[in-house]
Amino acid sequence: MNEKQLIDKLDQIEARCDEMTAQLGDPAVIADGSRYQKLARSHSDLADIVEKYREWKSLSKGIADTRAMLGESDPELREMAEQELAQLQARAETAEQAIKVLLTPKDPNDEKNVVLEIRAGTGGDEATLFAAEIFRMYARYAEAQRWKVDVISESPSSIGGMKEIIAVVEGRRVYSRMKYESGVHRVQRVPATEQQGRVHTSAVTVAVLPEAQEVDIQIDPKDIRIDTFCSSGPGGQSVNTTYSAVRITHLPTNTVVSCQDEKSQIKNKTKAMRVLRARLYEMEQDKQRQALAKERRAMVGTGDRSEKVRTYNFPQNRLTEHRIGLTLYQLSEVMDGRLAPVIEALTTHYQAEKLKEGTAAGS
């Protein structure tokens, strides 16, 4: 896309955005809640592009005005104009790059909620403790984003850690922020049980699955087997003595999901179905991606959960994001949920990769 084509497209988007702004003020639209929400979401997507486009236009005008000053006879004015021109050109280039990123096709799953699955890996008890801490990290981050975290199932360890925990995270554009978190997360630190002060290495696996709706994945009732059993663990008599826990087996894929978090069998079944749907949706997407021989092989580390993606080194207060070569000496802040610098760096990196792919395809 050359500059003229880009400007023509942006002018059309700006006009459409202005039209939507007017519609959002229409009493008839406001009265129709469903229509208003759909329009507001579309307007929000376009508004980001329009805001950056207007910034780019303003900078382009500033560049033109400043260039006119380069013919000044006063050497000081010429020097000031040259310095200002360099600054404006750099800002305009950044704005143009941001616009191109905003125009790249969006992942259709970006607006979805996610099913977050964390499991202790190598490292025994220490891995279960770290799994609990990783869940707390994501829960604190979700709280800062005003997302809701709903635990589906958990399997505590004997020392207060987590062998496994599965939760649904709900909110605005959750998958778009969380999708690069899947993979093996490695921790290096001195465990509380270590007498010699030696640093141990443990690992947990994190899986982030877009939550599928019934329209995304149709599950034939004949393809599932539902078993009920008494819940185990804390929860009191009402949890432990009734058949409220639910195990669902999807027979064609042998996928098993259990839920015993709620006292109600119906609620546990509903939660388990949400996880099952997400897993089947992920399987279907993997098939499509393999058929296209694209995406996950092009984006190193975003899909292979057996690959180490990040190391948390506690003695040095260091976090290393291996996929993009990012190192931060702010591990204590990250573990407290301040994940934004890491997530934003990953998002920027993979957006740039997509932009390169699009440019290569169009050349």
ABEGO torsion letter per residue (X at the ends): XBAAAAAAAAAAAAAAAAAAAAAAABAAAAABAAAAAAAAAAAAAAAAAAAAAAAAAAAAAAAAAAAAAAABABAAAAAAAAAAAAAAAAAAAAAAAAAAAAABBBBAAAABBBBBBBBBBBGEAAAAAAAAAAAAAAAAAAAAAGBBBBBABBBBBAAGBBABBBBBBBEBGAAAAAAAABEBBBBBBBBAABAAGBBBBBBBBBBBBBBBBAAABBBBAAABBBBBBBBBEBGEAAAAABBABBBBBBAAAGBBBBBAABABAAAAAAAAAAAAAAAAAAAAAAAAAAAAGBGAAABBGAABAABBABBBBAAAGBBBBAAAGBBBBAAAAAAAGBAAAAAAAAAAAAAAAAAAAAAAAAX
